[in-house]
Each structure stands twice: as C-alpha cells, then as structure tokens.
Amino acid sequence: MRMGVNGGAESGVALLPSKVTVPALPANAVDRPQVLAKLARALEVPLTSVVSSAGFGKTTSVLSWASALEGVPLAWYRVEAEDASPERFWLYLAAALRMADERICMGLDEVRIADGFENARPTLDALVLQMAEFGRDFVCVLEDFHEVQACGAVRQGMLYLVRHAPANAHFVITSRQALGFPTSKMKVAGELVEVTEADLRFSVEETEALFSGMGVRLAREEARAVHEGTRGWAAGGKLVALLCGDGSKVEVDRALCRARSSISDYLFEEVFSVLGEDRQRFLVATSVVGSFCLPLAERITGLSRAQTAEQIDFLVTNNLFIERFERKNGEDWYRYHPLLSDLLHQRLARLDGERADGLRSAARDWLEENGHFDEAVKASAELGDWEGVRRVIVRNWIQLYMSDNHYVLVRWAACLPRGELMRSPLVCAALSMPYALCGSFELGEACLKNAIDHLQDGREDFLFALCLAQKAFISSFRGLNDEMRSYAGKALAYLPEQERYLRGMMLQVMAGSRIDEPLEAKVLFERAVGEQRGYGNRNLFCSAYSNLALICANLGYVDEASFWAEQAMGLYDERERPFKPMLAFAFLALMICRYERGEFEQVVHLHGVLDSVSAEGVLPSCRAEAEALKAKALVRLGRDEGCQAFFRALDGSEDGALAAFPTLGMARAYCAAFRTRALERCENLEGRTQTVLFNSMVVCCLAPERFEEACARLESVDSEERAAHVRALVLAAVLHERSARHSRAANCLARAARLAREHGLAEALAENAVDLRPAVARLSSDEDPGLCAWLRGVLDADAKCSVDVRLTDRELDVMRCVSAGDTVAQTAQRLFVSRDTVKKHLANVYAKLGAHSKMQAVAILRDKGVL
C-alpha cells in the first residue's frame, strides 16, 4: 500500500498494509453463537472491549462477527509496540479508517503530535468532526491495544476519542490486558460491551467442533479431556489437534497426554519440530519482520518465487498460526500468531550473528527499495547500520519538505544516536529546520552549526546555500525580520535555479520579513505568486496563496483576500481542507472576511476548523489572531465568554491578538481587568498600527488628557491600510466627540463611513455602535444624505440585535435592581447572591453593551426599551 502520511504520491512514507487491512477469516473458524450474541451489541455502543490472554480467539471472534456485517464499513488496525507514539498511532488509525471508506477520514492527513495528550486534542477533535460528517455507521477494530497501553498520550487520546465519538462510530478494542482507561461510567450508562476471557473459553462442544474442522474426530469423552487439559484455550486446542496426526486413537491419546502435562510453549515447540528443516528455516527467516508479502519473503530467504509461494501456501493451508491480509491490486501480506512469533524470535536469536544480520539486511533493503521507509529505518537501527538511516533521510528529505512532512524526518532521526546524527553535515542541515519547527530550537541550531562547521571552501556548494536557507527558516519562526531578509537574500544568491522549492520558499520568507510593512509585504507575496506559477508544487502554492490572503484580509482588501483564500482551498479536496496545516492562514483570512460581512456564527465555526489543524506549522500569532477574532464574534453574538477569549489571545501572542482590531468594549474590559498594564499603554502611541489603535482605545478609557495626541496619531494611519484606517477614523471620531470637537468628529466619521461603504467594512463601524451614536446624531445629512442613511442603517441593524436576548436572565435581574437605585450590596441581598457575583454580572453587562458605568448601562438599556 503506497499510502503515505499525506495519503498520496507526494508523501515519501509508505505504511505496511498488514497493519491496516482486515485479515481473512480462517476457513475452519468455529461457530460461537454466545460470543457473537454479545458482539452483536457493538453497533449499539461506542466501545466494545474484547480482553483475554493470548490464544483465546479474540481476533477470530471479532472477524466472525464483522464478516456478517452488511453495508457497514470496517476499519482494522493491528497495533504493535512500535506504535506507542501519538504521531505514529494516529497516523495508522487514520489510514485504517480511510481503508474502510476514504470518506470517514479523508482529510486527516497531517498528524503531527508531540508527546502529551493535550497536543493530540486538535487532531482528535478534527477526527470526531470528520467521523460525524460521514454520517453512516462504521466499525473500527483496534487489535492488540495492550501493545501501546503504557503510552499515556495514546491511552488518554483513545479514551477522549471514544467518549466524544459521534453516534455512528463504533470502536472494538482487543487486548491481552484490561483497558488502561476508566470505563465504569460508560458501563453504567450502557455505552460499553465487554467480552471477557470467560466468554471466549471454548465449551466442550466448541472444542469438538474445532477438532472436526481440522479433520480429527473426537469422542465426547475425548473432547472433555482436551477441554479439561486446555481449559477452553482455543490456541491450545488447535495445537493438540495438530499433534493428533492422522487422528487415530493412538495419536489422539498421545496428544492428550501431552496436553495434560503442558499446554504452553512446549506444544509450539512440538509443532515446530515436526516440520521439515526447509520449513523451519523459512519460518525463522521470515520472522525478522512483523509481516511480509511474497516478494519480501523471497528476498529474505533467497528462495525462488515458486519455492516461496509453496512455503506460504503450505503454512496457510495447514493453518499453522499464520494470518493473511488481502489487498486489492497488490500483494497479500502475512503475519504469524504472536505465540509462534515469540518462539521464532527465540530461534532467530540462536542463529549465528552474521546470518541473522544478513536476514535483517535483506529485509531492510527490500523495504527501502519499495518505499516502506519507516520500517526500513527501524530495521537499519536494529542492525546498528546508522549509515542506512542517514541514507533514507538524505534520499527523502527534499520530497518530505515539498509535501510538508518535515516531522517525518524528526521521527527517523530519533533512531540515530547524537554522535551518528552529527556525522553527516547534510543530514544536520536538512534536520535543523524540522527540529526548530517542532520547538526544538536548541537541537536545530546545534545541527545547523555542525553543518556550517563542516562546510568546504567552495562557497557555491549546495550545503552552504541550504544552511543559509535553514537560517532564514529558523529566523522566521523566531520573528526576526531583519535576519529573515538577510539570510533569505543570500540563500537565493547561491541556490541553484533548479532548486525551485527552496527558492520559492525563500521568496516567501523575504516577503514575510516585511510583515511590519503590510503593503510592501502584499506586493512581495504577489510577486512570489507570479514567479512560482510554473513550479508545480501545490504546497508551495498553498503557502503563498494563504499568506497573501491573510495580508489582504488584515489590510481590509476583503474581495482579494477571499479570492486568494479560495485559490489556496482549491488546491485540495473539500473534505481535506479543514485538516491541512498550511491552510491555517487561509482559514484565518476567511474568518476576517466573514466577520467584516457580519457572519459571526461562521467566524466561530471557522475558528473550530482552524483550531483542529495540527499544532505544528501554525505560528502562535496566527492562533492568537484567530482567538481574538472569535472573541469579537462572540461579543457580537452576545455571548459571555467573548472577553475571556480575548484575554487568552493576548496571553498567546499580543501582536496576533491586536492584529484582530479589538473593539472599544473589549478595551474597556481590558482596562478593568488589568488597570496597571493599561495605564502603561497610555504612555505609548508609537509602533505597529494595531498596537497604536489598541493603546489609543485604552487612552479613550483612561487618559482624557491624551485625546488630542491620540487623534493626531490615528488620523495619520495610511489610507491604503483600509481596515486599520477606517477603525482609526472611527476611534478618532469618538475621541473628538468626547472632547466636544464636534465638527472634527463629524469629519472623521464621514470619512470612515465613505471608506467602509466603498470597501465592504461596515462592521468596523457597527462593532463600536454604542460609542459612535452621539457623533452620528450630530452628523448632518445635508452634504451626503445617502451616506448618512447608509450609516444609520448600519447602526440600526446593530440595534436590532436585541439586548434582552444578548443578556442572560440573571444579568437582566441585576440591571433591573440597579435601575431601581439599588446598590451592589442591596442587589446581592435581593437576589440572594454574593456581592462578587453581582460585580461579575455587571462587568459582563458593561462588556456586552460597551458601557463603562452603571448609569451608562442603564441608559442604553432604557434607550433600547429593555428597562
């Protein structure tokens, strides 16, 4: 299965098919009506657990039940110890879901999860949304979950996924150990089906049926003897049947004798010993890999294709503890039963070291040649062949860069000891950016320094150009604009013309370095888009389109922003879009456009989509701006959590939060919560435009003596920065009005209204409607009656969002008491709440109404007819 991390040709990683393919049901599977009756409830609950020791038929029982499902997609994930990292676990689970039906998990291609459950939350939320969107019932089986249960992040993640799964999702987990997460509440609520070892033990009748299916006829007393000797253990019964030879009384008695004395690894040893030496060699050799197909087994054993096929056919025909995984349009893959696999590994350990390493090397070479790079890296690491690990990295790093799968390089490099990592300057250079991208700046910079230290004299060397490019990338992650510009420019001077991807990214880094000058950055990104049209890499296009969309949106070029965001979205299938990290800027641009058009519910929805993309690759400033924009939408929808969301955004990245242009109401809430910090802001009216705007709002709340200075600064905002310019004029109008400079207020308001009407930025006025109304009331309609009518329409539309709906019942109760003249203490006594609770409700009311006192809040509510 050439299905990579991105699920397509751009990915350099191939997943082993046996792990995500439904295994074939054994031909002689015993009918087990009682077990099937329990499993039949699996489609009624989110979770079914099938727990027992090895060999009790967990997999066969689930397969028997699943084979009878009609029209229900079945995903199957065979979990192994190597999957005990969140990144790998969710990658394979997503692949299994897509194998069942690509629509279940079409978009979850970017799985970048560091250690820790919290880092997995966005991915899990995205998965839940995708499963719910699928709509139809489906089943997902996780086989051998005990292999990863010790990983806390995986364990917590599965519990979270099961508890929040939509009604159409049904998980079946098989394990040799009790599930390591609490399920008692689910059991009490009837949301859990448990199949235990007691359920799975064969009855005497089932034991008899098992032997009959394997060609051995047992009398009832013999069946009882086998049942007693094996204690209902399916694998044990199967082993006894294999030892019965021709089924004669003598053979059966001998097998029963062995069963009574021991029914553990000894029996496997007995089965193994009766095979011919060629079959023993084949079993041991192919056990060096977790699963194999015919060509892989041929390479490992050195046998011809016909000889290899004959060995596999013998094992399958005789049901010698081997499972087959069938795939369409590809090879069948096989794996051994875990108990037999353990025995074979013991035999493998007894081989001469050179012989065993030869088998592993042959397997590794085939895996690498056929694109199974994860398994090839693992095999090289087991061999201690560090050059083999480095070889896979060197051959694939540029393709992984181009497909935005840098984190795969980090996973592969984790197999290398630190000293072996540093032996290759090229590997170090290639890894420096991925390390920094996942937050390991120290290791990334150490790798880059090592690569630079090993540079040869030739300055035109590709390694030199790559190091410059990496320095530019790392500087961009740190927001060091001057360094970004310097290193990107130098990298462009030395990168070969054919290195289109790296050259294209350096053009974008150059453009991004001008983010403090957004108009210039817009021109540079437009140039980058034009120069990269012929490059043919959609991830490169997506990055350029998305950056350009966000710059246009922040500038207030709403139509252009929508166009470029749609160009970025158009690069991917609609179901993939919400889960592509590089589209984060495009989603944020669309949030801004939706907000400016007054589509607040859409803003909140898009925030959820943006938040579901992988944490890596999304800058903190982007997330903070999205959170602040969501906060504005929540305030406009009258929801209590708006201001707290804004405060969270400020904590994440102040520059990002202020880029969303907070409202005057949010500035008032900020001043009330952080008065000392707010007073410090009053002293600074310089810096980036969004900072100047917010600090001027703080001045509006706390420092009347600085109104004139703030107005001068606001009216100097570049008119080409449309969104900022309109909001600056709105704020200037409010400040002039409060300073009794009514004509200047009218002038600023008229200019703001004209620009807002022309550029589709009406929300820049409506979001501060409460503060604008005094100035609007004074605006003369003689000069431009159409403009005045439009402006009043915008503000009247805002007024129609009734306050009695926006305020909660308890907030209205508080305001009724206040309007009657009650103090805070009297209000608390009348409503049977604490004074602090009353104060909290008042603060919420002020934030929603844009008021700064009880008198002003009461006046607004009376004006609206609420009081």
N, C-alpha and C positions, 0 to 999 in steps of 0.2 A: 504494500500500500504506500504509494508515494504521496502521502498526505502529511504536510509539514505543519509547522506552528501556525502558518497562515492558511493552511489548508489548500495551497495552490503551488504553482510552479515556481513562484518567487522564493519560496522557503527552501533553505538548504538542509532541513531536518526531516527525516522520514521516520514514521512511527512503526513499530513492529506490529504486524497485523494480528498475531495471535492474542495480543492483549486487548483488542477492541473488536474482535469478531466473535459471534455467537458460536460456541463449539457444537459439534454434531452430537446428537443423542445416540448413545451406544445401542447397537442393534438388539442386544439381549437385556435391555433395561426392564426391571421387574415392575409390574403394575402395582402401585401403592395407593389405594383409594383413600386411606385415612390421612396420609400426608398431603395428598392432592386436595382433599377437602379443606384442610387448613390453609393451604396456599391459595385456594380459590378466593379467599377474602382479601388477597393482596390488592385487588383492583378497587377495594373499598376504603383503603387506608393509605396514608403517605409512606409508611415504613413497615416492612416485613423483615424480621431477623431470622436467620437460619443458622443456629450455633451448635457446633458439636466438635469433637475431636476429629482428627484426620481419618478418612476412610469410611465414614458413615453414610456417604451418598448424598451430601449436600448439593453438589453440582448437578448430579443426575436427577435428583428430585425436582430441582428448580427447572431444569431443562424439560423434564416430562410435563410439568405444568405449563411452561411457556410455549411448548410446541403445539398446545391445543388452543392458544390464543388466536383469535381471528380478527384481523384488521387493527391490531394493536401493535405499534412499533416497539421493538425490543432492542434496547441497548445493552451491551455486555462489556464490562471492564474487568479484566483479570489483574488484580492488584499484586504488585511484587514489592519486596523490601526496598528496591531502588526508587520506588515512587513516594518515599517518605519525605518529600519536599513539596511544599504547597504548589510551586510552579509546575513541577512535573505531574503531580497528581491531577490538578485541574486541567492541564493540557490534555492528558489522556482521557479524562472524563468527558471533556468537550468533544474529543474525537469519537468516542464511543456513541455519544448522542447523535452526532452527525451521521455515523454509520447506520443508525436505526432509521433516521429520517433527517435529512440535512436542514429541514425547516425548524426542528426542535432547537438547534443551536447553531444556526447559520452564521451568526455574527460574532460569536465568542472566539475570535482567532488570536487575540493578543492577551496572553496570560503571563503577566509579569508580577509575580508576588514574592516579596522577600519574606523572611521568617516572621511569624507573628500573625495571629488571627485577624487583627484589625486591618492589616494590609490586604487581606483577602475579601473584605466586606464589599468593596465596589464590584469586584468580579462576581461574587455570589449574587449581589443584587441584580447585576446585568443578566446572569443566568436565569434567575427567577422570572424576570420580565420576559425573557425570550421564551421560556417554557410556557408561561401563561399565554403569550401571543400565539403559540402553536395551537392551543385550544383543545385538541383531541387528547384522549387518554394515551399514555405511553408508560412503558416499564423500563427501569434502568437497574440492571443487576451489577452489584459490586462483589466480585468473587474474591475470597481470601482477604477481607479487610483487616484481619489481625496483623498483616504484614506492615501496615503503616499506622497502626493504632497508637504507637508510642509517640508519634509526632503530634504535639498538642495543637498546632495550627490546622492540620488536616482534620483531626478529631473534632475540634470546635467548629471548623468550617462545615463538616458534614452535618453536625447537629443543627447548625444555623440553617443550612440548605433544606434539611428535612422539615424543620419547624416552620419555615416560611414558604415551602413549596406550594404551588397552586394546586387546586383540586384535581387537575388532570395528570399530575406527576405521581408516580408510584415507584418507590425505591425498595429493592430487595437486596439485603446485605448478608452474605455468607461469611462466617468467621469461625476460627477454632477457639476463640475466646469470647467471653461476654462483651458486648459492645461497651466501649470505654466512655460513653457519654450517657447522661441520665435520660431514661425513657419512661420513668414511672408515671409522670403526668400524662404522657401520650397513652400509656396503657390504661390508666383510669378513664381517660377521655374516649377510649375505644378507637384510638388512632394507630395502634400497633398490633401486628400479628406476630406471635412468637412460635417458631418451630424449633423445638429443643432436641437434644440428643435422645431423650426418651422417646420422642415422636419418631425419630429416624431409625431406631433399632429395629432390625428385621424380626418379624414374627416367625414362628416355625413354618407356617405356610409360605411366607415370602422367601424363607431360606430354601425351601423345597423348590419353589419356582425359579430361584436363582440357579440352582444346580441343573434343573431341567433345561433352562435356556442355554446352559453351557454343555449340554449333551450328556449329563450324568443323572441317572435315575436313582433317587434315594427312597428307601422305605421310610415310613413315618418315624419309626424309632431312630433311624439313622439321621434323619433331618433334625430330630430333637437333640441328638448327640452333637451334631455340628452347631446347632443353635446354642447349646449349653457351652460348648468349647469356645465359640467366638463371641458369645454374649450379644448376639444380634449385630455384630460388627460386619458391615457389608464387605469391606475390603478383605477381612479375614475369611469370610465365607467364600469369596471369589478365589482366594489363594488356595483354600482347601480343595475347591473344585478343580483348579488347575493341577493340583498334585494327585488327583484321582486317576490320572492317566486314561486308560480305556474304560473306566467306570466299572470294572469288575469288582466283585465283593472283596477280593484281596487288596486291590488298590484303594478302595474306599476305606477299608479298615485301617490300612497303613496311614492314610491321610488323616483319618480321625484320631489316630494315636498321636500323630504329630500335633494336631490341633489341640488335643488335651494338654500336651506338655508345654507348648509355646505357640503363640499366635502373634508374634511381633516380627521384628526384622529377620528372625531366623527363617520364616516362611518365604520372605522375599529372596533370601539367600538360596533357599531350596529351589525356588522357581528359576532364579538366575543360573544356578549351577547346572540345571538340566538342559540349558540351551547350548547350542554348538559354539565353539570358540569364535567363529566369524560373527555370530550374532552378539556374543558378549562384547567383542571389540567394537562393534557398531554402536551398541548401547552406550558404552563408556565414552567413546569418542564424541558422539553427538550430545552428551550431557554437558559439554563445555559451554553450551549456550542454553538460555532459558527456553527457547523454541527454535524450530528450524523448518525449512522447506527442503524440497528435493535437491535443488541446485546447491544450497548451503551444505546439506549433508554430504553431497558428492564432493565438494571442495574439502571438507573436514576429513573425510575418511579416505579420500583418494580412490574410491571405487568408481566404476563406470556408471553412467546414468541408469542403465538397465539393472546393474547389481544393487545400486542404491534403492531403486524403486522396488526391487524384490524384497529387500530387507524391511522397508517401511510397510509394504503390503502384508508381510508375514506378521509383523507386530500388530497392525490394525486388525487383520483377520482373526488373530488369536486373542484379541482384546488384552494384550499384555501391558495394561496400565499406561496406555498412550491415548491422547485425545487429538482429534483432528479439527482444524479450524478452516472451514471452507470460505473461499473468497471468489467473487465474480471476476472474470477476466484476469486471473492471476493464479499463482501457485497456492496449493494447500499447505498450511503450516501445521506443525505438530508440537506437542509438549508431553512430557512424562508426568505421571502421577507423583505428587510431592514425596511420598514414601519411597517409591522406586528411585526418584531423582536423588534422594539423600543417599541411598545405597550406592548409586552410580558415582556420586561425588566421592564417596569413601574409596571406591575402586580407582577413581581417577587420581586421588591423592597418592595411591601406591605406585603409580607409574613412574618411570624414570623422568626426572625433571625436564630433560631436553625433549622427551617425547610429548609430555603434557603441554609444554610451551609451544611445541610445533602444532599441536591441535588448536590451541588458542590463537596462534598466529594465522593459521589458515582461515579460521572463522572470522578473525578481525579483518583480514584482507578482503574477504568476500563482502562483509558488511559495509566496509568503506567503499568498495567499488560500486556497490548497489545503492549507495545513498543512505544507509542506516547509520548516520554519523554518531548519534547518541550512543548506540550500542558499540560502535567501533571505538569510540573514545574510552568507554568503560573497559572494553577488552584490552586496549593498549595500556590503560592504567593498571589492570590486574597483572599484566606482563611486566610492568615496570618499564615499558617502552615509551619513555617520555617524548622521544622524537616523533613517535606515531601520533601522540596527542597534539603536539605542535604542528604536525603536518596537516591534520584535519582543520585546525584553526587557520593556518596560512592559506589553505586552498579555498576556504569558505567565507573568510571574514568580509570581503567586499560584497559578496552576494547577500550576506546577512545584514550588512549596513543598508543595502539598497532595498531590502524587504522590511526594514525597521525591526529587525530581530537581534539587536545588539546584545540583549540579555542572554541569548543562547551561548555567545562567546564566553560570558562570565561563568555560565554553568560548566562549559567544557574546561575552562582554565582552572576551575576548582579542583580538578583531578591532578593538577600539577603541583609538586612541592615548590615553595617560593624560589629556591635556587634554580630549579629547572625552568620556571617561568622566565626568570631573568636571563637565561642563556640565549634567548633569541630576541634581538632588538626589534625585528619586525613584529613578532608576537606582542611584545611590550607596547609598541606603538599602536597596534590595532586594538589592544585592550584598554588603553588609557581612557579613551572617551566612554566606552561602555561602563567601566568602573565608576567614573565620575557621574554618569547618568543615573546609576542606581545609588548614588550617595556616598560611594567610597572614594572621596576626593584624594585622600592621603595615598591610597594604593594606586590610584590612577596617575597621580603626579610622580610617584616613585617609578612607575613603569615608564612614563614619558622621559624622566631624567635618565633612566638606564638606556633607553633607546638613543637619546641625544648623545650620551657619553660614548656610544659605540659608533657614531657616525664616522664615515670615512672622509677623506679630504675633499672629494668631489661634491661641491655644493648643489649640483644639479641632480644628485642622487634622489631617487623616488622616496627613500626613507626620510630624507631631510624635508621634502615637501609634505610628507604625511605627518611628521612631527609638528610642523607649522600649523597644519590643518587641525590637529588634535588640540594644540594650544588655543586655537581660535574657538573650537567647540567648548572647551573647559571654561574659557573666559566668558562665553555666552551663558553657561549655566550659572556663573557667579554674578552675572550682570555687569561685567567690567567692559563698558562700551569702547573705551579707547584701545584696550588690549584686543578686543574682538576685531576692531577695524584694522589694527596694525598687523596682527598675525594672519588674518584672512587675506589681506592685500599681498603679503609676502608669499603665502601659500599659492595664490593664483599666479604669481610670477614664476613659480617653479613646478607646479603640477603639469604633467603632460596634457596636451589637448585632448587625448583620447580618454582621460580620466574624467568623464563627463559628470558622473555622480558627485565626486568630491568637489569638482569645480562649481557645479551647480549649488551645492550646499554652502560653499564659501561665498558665492554671490549673495545668498540669503543671509549669511552671518553678517556680511558687510551692510546689507540693508537693515538688519535688525539692530546693528550698532547705532543707528540713527533714531532709535525709538524716542529719545528725548526731543527730537525734532520730527514729529509725525508726518508733516507734509513732505519733508525730504525722504523719510523712510518709505512713504507711499510711492514716490517717484522711483526709488531704487527697487522696490519689490515689483512694480510694473515692468521695469526694465528686465529684472531677473526672469519674470514670467515669459516675456518675449524671447529672451535668449535661450530658454530651456524648452521651448515648444517641441524641438526636434529630438530631445533626449530619450523619450520613450519610457521613462520610469515614473510610474504613477505615484509612488511615494514622494518622489522629488516634486512632482506637480502639486500633490496634495499639500505639502509643506508650504510651497509658495502661494498657492491659492488661499489657503487658510490664514496665513499671516496677512496677506493683502486684504482679505475680508475683514479681519479684526481691526486693522488700522483704519480702513474706510468706515467701519461701524463706529469706532471711537471718535472719529473726526466728524461724524454726522452725515456721511455720504451713504444714506440708507439704501438707495437703489443699487449703487455699486457694490456695497457690502453684500447684499442679498445675491447679486449676480455671482460674485467670486465664491461665496459660500456654496452656492448651488453647483458651481464648477467643481469644487472640491468634493462635494457629496456625490456628484455624478460619476466619480471615478470608482465607486463601489456600489455593490448591490444594496438596495434599500434596507434589507434586513441586517446587513453588515455594519452600516454606518454608525449606529449608536455605540459600537464597541471598538472603534478604531482610534487609538490614542492620538494619532497625528491630526485627527479631525477636531480636537478639543477647541482650537481657536475658531474653527468654522462654526461649531455649536455655540460658542460664546458670541460670535458675530450675529448669529440668528437670534440669540436671546436679546441682544441690544436692539435689533430691528423690530422684534415682536414688542418689546417694551415701548419703543417710540411710537408704535401703532396702537398702543393701549391694549394689547393682547396679553394680559397679565397671567392668566392661567397657563397659557402656552410658555411663558417665561419660566414658571415654576416647573412645568413638565420638562422643558429642555434642560433645566438645571439638573434634574434627576438623570437624564440621559448623559449629560457631560460628566456627572459625578460617577457614573458607572464605568467609565473608561479606566484603563489601568493607571495606577498612581504614577508610574514612571513615564517620563516623557511629557508630563504636564507640569509646567512651571508653577510655583506657589502663587505668583502674581496673577496667573490666569485663573486659578481656582478661587482666589480671593475676590477678583473682579466678578466672577460668576456668582459667588455667595452674596456679594453686596447688591448685585443686580436683582437676585432673587429676593433679597431683603426689601428692596424698593417695591417690587411687585407685590409682596406680602402686605406691605403697608397700604398700597393702593387697593388691595382686596379687603382691607380692614382686619387683618389677622394679627394676633397679639405678638407673634414671635418675630416680627419684622426687625425691630431694633436690635434684639439679641443676635439675630443672624448678621446684622451689620457689624456688631462688635466682634463677632467671631471672624468676620472677614478682615477686620483691622488687625486682629492678632495674627492671622495667617500672612498677610503682606499689606502693609499700609499703602504702598504705591498702587497695588492692584485694587484694593478696596476703594480708594479715592478716584481711580480711573472710571468707576461706575457713576460718578457725579451724584453723591448723596444729596438728599433733599434738605431743606431748612428744618423740617420736622425732625429728621434724623440727627442733624447738627444740634438741635436743642436737647435731644435725648442724650447725646454725647456730652454736652456741657453739664447736664445734670448728673451724669454718672462719673465723669472724670474732670471735675472743675479745675483742679490744679494744672493738669495737662492742657486743658482748653485755654486757660489764661496764658500759658506759654505760647500757644499757637497764635494768639492775638499779636504777638510781637514779630511774627514772620509773615510778610506778604510777598516774599520772593520765592523763586523756584519753579518747579513744573506747574503747568497750567492747572491741573486738577488739584494740586496742593494749595495753590493760591485761591482757588474757588472755595475749597472747604474751609480754609483759615478765614476767609472773608465772611463765611456764614457764621463762624464762631464769633468773629468781631460783631456781626449783626446781633448776636445773642448777648454778648458780654461787654463790649467796648464801644459805646456810642461816640467816644472822643476820637475814634479812628475811622469813622464812617467816610469822611471825605477822602482820606488816603486810600481806603479800600475801593471806593468808587473809581478813583483815578486808575488804579491798577486793573480793575475789572474791565473798564471801558477800553483798555489798551490790548485786550486779548485779540489775537489775529482773527480776522473775519473768515479766513479760509478754514479755520478750525471751527466748523459750523456748530457742532453740539456744544462745545465749550463756550463759544461766542454768544449763542442765544442764552445759555444759562447764566453767563456773566452779566449780560444786559438785564435779565430778569432780576438778579440779585441787586444790581446797581439801582434798578427802579425801586425795589423795596427799601434800600438804604436811603435813597434820595427822599422818598415819601416820608420815612420816619424822621428825616431831618428837616421836614417842611419845605424841601426844594421841589415843589410840585411840578413845575414846568420841566425840570430836568428828569424827574421821574417819568412824566408822560412821554418825553422824547425817547428815553431808554426803552420803555415798554412798547412804544410803537415800532421802534427798530427791531426789537426782539420778536414781536408778533409778525412783522413782514417776513423776516428770515425763517421763522418757524413755519409759517404758511407755505412759503416757497419750497422749503426743503423737507417737508413732512416731519417736523419736530414739535408738533403741538404738545406732546407730553412734557416737554421742557417747561411749558407754562402751566399745564394742568397739575403737575406734581406739587407745585407751590401755590395752588389757587388761593388758599386761605390768606396767605401773606400778600398776594397780588390784588385782592379785591378792592382795598382802599384806593390804590392807584388807578385801577380800571374804572372805578366810579367817577374819577376826575377826568378821565380821558375824553376829549371832545371828539364827537363823530362828524364834525363839520368837514375836516380835511379829507378824511378817508372813511366814509360811512361803511363801506364793505369790510374794511379791516376791523373796525370796531364791532360790527355784527359777528364777524368770524371769531374774534377774541372772546366776546361774551358767550358765544355758542360753546366754545371750548370749555370755559369755566362753568357754564350752566350744566354741561354734560357731566362734569365732575361732581356738581352739586347733587345730581340725580342719584349718585351712589349714596343712598340714604344712611345717615349716621346711626339711626336706631338699629339698622341691620349690622353695621360695622362694629358698634359697641356691644359688649356682652350684656346680659340681663343684670349682672351684679354691678358692672360699670355704670349702667343707667341708674340703678338704685342709688349708687354713691352720688352721682351728679344731681339726682332729684333732691337728696338731702342737702347737698352743697348749695343748690339754687334756692333752697328754703332758708338759707342762712346758717345752717349747722356748721360747727367747727369739725375738725378731723376727729376729735375725741367724742363729740356728740354723735357724729355719723357712725363711728365704731360701735358706740353703745346701742344705737338704734338698730343697727344691722347685725349685732351680736358677733362682731369680728374684732380683730386687734387693730390698733392704730396703724401698725406697719402694713397690714393688708389694705387698709384704706389708702395709704400713701402709694402703695404699689398700683392700685386701680387708678388713682389719679395720674400717676406717671404714664400708664398705658393710654389713658384718655388724651393727655397732652400730646403724646407722640402721634396718635391717630388723627387728632384734629389740627396739629400744627400749632397748638396753643402753648403759652409759657406761664399761665397763671389760671387760678380757679375762675376769676372774673371773666377772662377772655374765653375760656372753655364754655362757661355758662352762656355767654353772649352768642357764641357760634351756634350752640345747640338751640337757643331760643330763636335765632335767625332761621334755622333750618325747620323750626316748628316741632322739634322733638320735646322741648320743655315748655 
